[in-house]
């Protein structure tokens, strides 16, 4: 087995919030409790959605919370040339093709849990338009994996998503291709992230197989939801993490992750919190959960003086 390498890969679309902290903590503690490496990668491949300076804010707040990553911070945009090379390789191998379909063209197609199911309109040639997307050719064979927390998962891509985009019509690289390329380049052995991304995993496994890449293990943790049942996010009004509340917030995050930290831990030093967390980390305390209720964090926050 190669040495354990994990990663945290936020997009610079705004500041980190409590939901981001749960994902960062889980990936960090999985790596550190295994004696492995933990990488920080900024996934800056979607400029229209990014906020100026958000990448620096993300790095600063992670430092304030005591995270220590191995090596320099990497930026996904630095690998753009490699991403293009991989797309061209798939096209030359007839595993990907140009698609001129617009959103309007696909407005009436069936939809599934993964969104619109592409009907293969351009598989045999696209209409003459200057701006085209690149789609990867899928099939009906099952793509299955055993999630480290959620158990066995399976999708049939052709009928559940159809041929999916790896390069957008605006020329930007799609998430699935970029994340697969970068995880392979950085030799990531386990991806720990929120369960909201679990449906993306079969598409990434499929690309890894087409490109001859080794697949990392996957582990999807519950996401935290607000009182309305919505995933806590920037779009649902999640407040940004505050550096001056790092110890209390970190202890609350461990509590929300089911780690049951001692009540006096929040009043200690960050290094003491991390030492305790690494020594006592048990991912199995999150088994079978799909969402952490906001009330659990609210109770922990009140106990630790955050409200």
C-alpha positions as CSV (number, residue, x, y, z in Angstrom):
1,X,0.0,0.0,0.0
2,X,1.3,3.5,-0.8
3,X,1.7,5.9,2.1
4,X,-1.5,7.6,3.2
5,X,-2.2,10.9,1.5
6,X,-5.3,12.9,2.1
7,X,-6.4,16.3,1.0
8,X,-8.8,19.2,1.6
9,X,-9.8,21.0,-1.6
10,X,-12.0,24.0,-1.1
11,X,-13.2,26.3,-3.9
12,X,-12.4,30.0,-3.4
13,X,-16.1,31.0,-3.8
14,X,-16.2,32.6,-0.3
15,X,-15.1,32.1,3.3
16,X,-15.1,28.8,5.1
17,X,-18.0,28.1,7.4
18,X,-18.8,25.4,10.0
19,X,-19.8,22.8,7.3
20,X,-16.4,23.4,5.6
21,X,-14.7,22.9,9.0
22,X,-16.3,19.5,9.5
23,X,-15.0,18.3,6.1
24,X,-11.5,19.7,6.8
25,X,-11.4,18.2,10.3
26,X,-12.5,14.7,9.1
27,X,-10.0,14.6,6.2
28,X,-7.2,16.0,8.4
29,X,-7.8,13.6,11.3
30,X,-8.1,10.6,9.0
31,X,-4.6,11.5,7.6
32,X,-2.9,12.4,10.9
33,X,-4.3,9.5,12.9
34,X,-2.9,7.2,10.1
35,X,0.5,9.0,10.3
36,X,0.0,10.2,6.7
37,X,0.3,13.4,4.7
38,X,-2.5,16.0,4.4
39,X,-2.5,18.4,1.4
40,X,-4.3,21.7,0.8
41,X,-5.5,22.4,-2.7
42,X,-7.4,25.4,-3.8
43,X,-9.8,24.4,-6.6
44,X,-9.8,27.7,-8.6
45,X,-11.1,26.6,-12.0
46,X,-14.4,28.5,-12.1
47,X,-13.5,32.2,-12.1
48,X,-17.1,33.4,-12.6
49,X,-18.0,31.9,-9.2
50,X,-14.9,32.9,-7.3
51,X,-14.5,35.8,-4.9
52,X,-11.4,38.0,-5.1
53,X,-9.1,37.2,-2.1
54,X,-11.1,34.2,-1.0
55,X,-8.1,31.8,-1.4
56,X,-6.0,33.9,1.0
57,X,-8.9,34.1,3.5
58,X,-9.2,30.3,3.4
59,X,-5.5,29.7,4.0
60,X,-5.5,32.3,6.8
61,X,-8.5,30.8,8.6
62,X,-7.1,27.2,8.4
63,X,-3.8,28.5,9.9
64,X,-5.8,30.2,12.6
65,X,-7.5,26.9,13.4
66,X,-4.1,25.1,13.7
67,X,-4.3,23.0,10.5
68,X,-0.8,22.0,9.3
69,X,-0.5,20.8,5.7
70,X,2.3,19.0,4.0
71,X,4.1,21.0,1.3
72,X,3.0,24.3,-0.3
73,X,-0.6,25.1,-1.0
74,X,-1.4,24.0,-4.6
75,X,-3.8,25.7,-7.0
76,X,-5.8,23.6,-9.5
77,X,-5.6,26.3,-12.2
78,X,-1.8,25.6,-12.4
79,X,-2.6,22.2,-14.0
80,X,-4.8,23.6,-16.8
81,X,-2.4,22.4,-19.5
82,X,-2.4,18.9,-18.1
83,X,-6.2,18.9,-17.9
84,X,-6.4,19.9,-21.6
85,X,-3.9,17.1,-22.5
86,X,-6.1,14.5,-20.8
87,X,-9.2,15.7,-22.6
88,X,-7.4,15.5,-25.9
89,X,-6.2,12.0,-25.1
90,X,-9.8,10.9,-24.4
91,X,-11.0,12.5,-27.7
92,X,-8.2,10.7,-29.7
93,X,-9.2,7.4,-28.1
94,X,-12.8,8.1,-29.1
95,X,-13.9,8.2,-25.5
96,X,-15.0,11.8,-25.6
97,X,-16.7,14.0,-28.2
98,X,-17.7,17.6,-28.8
99,X,-21.3,18.5,-28.0
100,X,-23.1,21.6,-29.2
101,X,-26.3,21.2,-27.1
102,X,-27.3,24.2,-25.1
103,X,-29.3,24.3,-21.9
104,X,-32.3,25.2,-24.0
105,X,-31.8,22.1,-26.2
106,X,-31.8,19.9,-23.1
107,X,-34.7,21.6,-21.3
108,X,-37.1,18.8,-22.0
109,X,-34.9,15.7,-21.4
110,X,-35.7,13.4,-18.4
111,X,-34.1,14.2,-15.1
112,X,-32.8,11.9,-12.4
113,X,-31.1,12.4,-9.0
114,X,-27.9,13.5,-10.8
115,X,-29.7,16.2,-12.9
116,X,-30.6,16.1,-16.6
117,X,-29.9,12.7,-18.2
118,X,-28.1,13.5,-21.5
119,X,-29.7,11.6,-24.3
120,X,-26.6,11.2,-26.5
121,X,-27.8,13.8,-29.1
122,X,-24.2,14.6,-30.3
123,X,-22.7,11.2,-30.0
124,X,-22.6,10.8,-33.8
125,X,-21.7,14.4,-34.7
126,X,-22.7,17.8,-33.5
127,X,-24.5,20.7,-35.2
128,X,-22.2,23.4,-36.5
129,X,-21.7,25.8,-33.6
130,X,-18.5,27.6,-32.7
131,X,-18.7,26.9,-28.9
132,X,-18.9,23.3,-27.9
133,X,-18.6,21.3,-24.7
134,X,-16.7,18.0,-24.5
135,X,-18.6,15.0,-23.1
136,X,-17.2,11.7,-22.0
137,X,-18.8,8.6,-23.5
138,X,-20.5,6.5,-20.9
139,X,-22.0,3.0,-20.9
140,X,-24.6,0.9,-19.0
141,X,-22.0,-1.1,-17.0
142,X,-22.4,-0.6,-13.2
143,X,-19.8,1.6,-11.5
144,X,-19.6,0.5,-7.9
145,X,-17.5,1.3,-4.8
146,X,-17.5,0.7,-1.1
147,X,-17.6,3.9,0.8
148,X,-15.6,4.0,4.0
149,X,-18.6,5.2,5.9
150,X,-21.8,4.8,3.8
151,X,-21.2,1.3,2.5
152,X,-21.7,-0.1,-1.0
153,X,-22.7,2.3,-3.7
154,X,-23.5,1.8,-7.4
155,X,-24.6,3.8,-10.5
156,X,-25.2,3.0,-14.1
157,X,-23.9,6.2,-15.7
158,X,-25.5,6.0,-19.2
159,X,-29.0,5.7,-17.7
160,X,-28.5,7.9,-14.6
161,X,-26.6,10.8,-15.9
162,X,-25.7,10.1,-19.5
163,X,-22.5,11.3,-21.2
164,X,-21.2,14.0,-18.8
165,X,-19.3,17.2,-19.5
166,X,-15.5,17.3,-18.9
167,X,-15.0,20.7,-20.7
168,X,-17.6,23.4,-20.6
169,X,-18.8,25.4,-23.6
170,X,-17.2,28.5,-22.1
171,X,-13.8,26.7,-22.3
172,X,-13.5,26.0,-18.6
173,X,-12.5,22.6,-17.3
174,X,-15.3,20.7,-15.6
175,X,-14.9,19.6,-11.9
176,X,-14.9,15.9,-12.5
177,X,-11.9,15.9,-14.9
178,X,-9.9,18.4,-12.9
179,X,-10.3,16.6,-9.5
180,X,-9.5,13.2,-11.0
181,X,-6.3,14.6,-12.7
182,X,-5.1,16.4,-9.6
183,X,-5.8,13.5,-7.1
184,X,-3.8,11.2,-9.4
185,X,-0.9,13.7,-9.7
186,X,-0.8,14.3,-6.0
187,X,-1.1,10.5,-5.3
188,X,-4.1,10.9,-3.0
189,X,-5.0,7.6,-1.4
190,X,-8.2,8.5,0.3
191,X,-10.8,11.3,-0.4
192,X,-12.8,12.4,2.7
193,X,-15.5,14.8,1.9
194,X,-19.2,15.6,2.5
195,X,-22.0,13.1,1.5
196,X,-23.4,15.7,-0.9
197,X,-20.6,14.8,-3.2
198,X,-21.0,11.1,-3.1
199,X,-23.2,10.9,-6.2
200,X,-20.2,12.5,-8.1
201,X,-17.9,9.6,-7.1
202,X,-18.9,7.0,-9.8
203,X,-18.3,9.6,-12.5
204,X,-14.8,10.2,-11.1
205,X,-14.1,6.5,-10.8
206,X,-15.2,6.0,-14.4
207,X,-12.8,8.7,-15.6
208,X,-10.0,7.2,-13.5
209,X,-10.6,3.8,-15.2
210,X,-10.6,5.4,-18.7
211,X,-7.4,7.2,-18.0
212,X,-5.6,4.3,-16.3
213,X,-5.4,6.1,-12.9
214,X,-5.4,4.3,-9.6
215,X,-8.6,5.1,-7.7
216,X,-8.3,6.4,-4.1
217,X,-10.6,5.2,-1.4
218,X,-13.6,7.3,-0.7
219,X,-15.3,8.2,2.6
220,X,-18.3,10.6,2.7
221,X,-19.2,12.2,6.0
222,X,-22.6,13.6,6.9
223,X,-23.2,17.3,6.1
224,X,-24.7,19.6,8.6
225,X,-28.2,20.9,7.9
226,X,-30.0,24.0,9.2
227,X,-33.4,24.0,10.9
228,X,-35.1,24.1,7.5
229,X,-33.4,20.9,6.4
230,X,-31.0,22.6,4.0
231,X,-27.3,21.8,3.7
232,X,-25.4,24.5,5.6
233,X,-23.6,26.5,2.9
234,X,-22.8,30.0,1.7
235,X,-26.1,30.0,-0.3
236,X,-28.1,29.2,2.9
237,X,-26.5,31.9,5.0
238,X,-23.8,30.0,6.8
239,X,-21.7,32.5,8.8
240,X,-17.9,32.6,8.1
241,X,-15.5,31.0,10.6
242,X,-14.0,33.4,13.1
243,X,-10.3,33.2,14.0
244,X,-10.9,34.6,17.5
245,X,-13.3,31.7,18.3
246,X,-11.0,28.9,16.9
247,X,-10.7,26.8,20.0
248,X,-14.4,26.8,20.9
249,X,-15.5,26.3,17.3
250,X,-13.0,23.4,16.8
251,X,-14.2,21.7,19.9
252,X,-17.8,22.1,18.7
253,X,-16.8,20.6,15.3
254,X,-15.4,17.5,17.1
255,X,-18.6,17.3,19.1
256,X,-20.7,17.5,15.9
257,X,-18.5,14.8,14.4
258,X,-19.5,12.5,17.2
259,X,-16.0,12.5,18.9
260,X,-17.3,13.5,22.3
261,X,-14.5,15.8,23.4
262,X,-14.1,16.6,27.1
263,X,-16.0,19.7,28.1
264,X,-12.9,21.5,29.3
265,X,-11.1,21.0,25.9
266,X,-12.6,24.1,24.4
267,X,-10.9,26.3,27.0
268,X,-7.5,24.8,26.3
269,X,-4.9,25.5,23.6
270,X,-5.4,24.6,19.9
271,X,-2.4,22.2,20.0
272,X,-4.0,20.4,23.0
273,X,-7.3,20.1,21.1
274,X,-5.5,18.6,18.1
275,X,-3.4,16.3,20.1
276,X,-6.6,14.9,21.8
277,X,-8.4,14.7,18.5
278,X,-5.7,12.8,16.7
279,X,-5.3,10.3,19.5
280,X,-9.0,9.7,19.9
281,X,-10.3,10.0,16.3
282,X,-12.9,7.3,15.5
283,X,-14.6,7.8,12.1
284,X,-17.0,4.9,13.0
285,X,-18.9,7.2,15.4
286,X,-20.4,8.7,12.2
287,X,-21.5,5.4,10.7
288,X,-24.9,5.4,8.8
289,X,-25.6,9.1,9.4
290,X,-26.4,11.2,6.4
291,X,-26.9,14.6,8.0
292,X,-25.9,16.3,11.2
293,X,-28.7,18.4,12.6
294,X,-27.9,22.1,13.2
295,X,-29.3,21.7,16.7
296,X,-26.4,19.4,17.6
297,X,-23.9,22.2,16.7
298,X,-26.1,24.8,18.4
299,X,-25.9,22.8,21.6
300,X,-22.2,22.4,21.4
301,X,-21.8,26.1,20.5
302,X,-23.9,27.1,23.6
303,X,-21.8,24.8,25.8
304,X,-18.6,26.3,24.5
305,X,-19.7,29.9,24.7
306,X,-20.3,30.6,21.0
307,X,-23.9,31.8,21.4
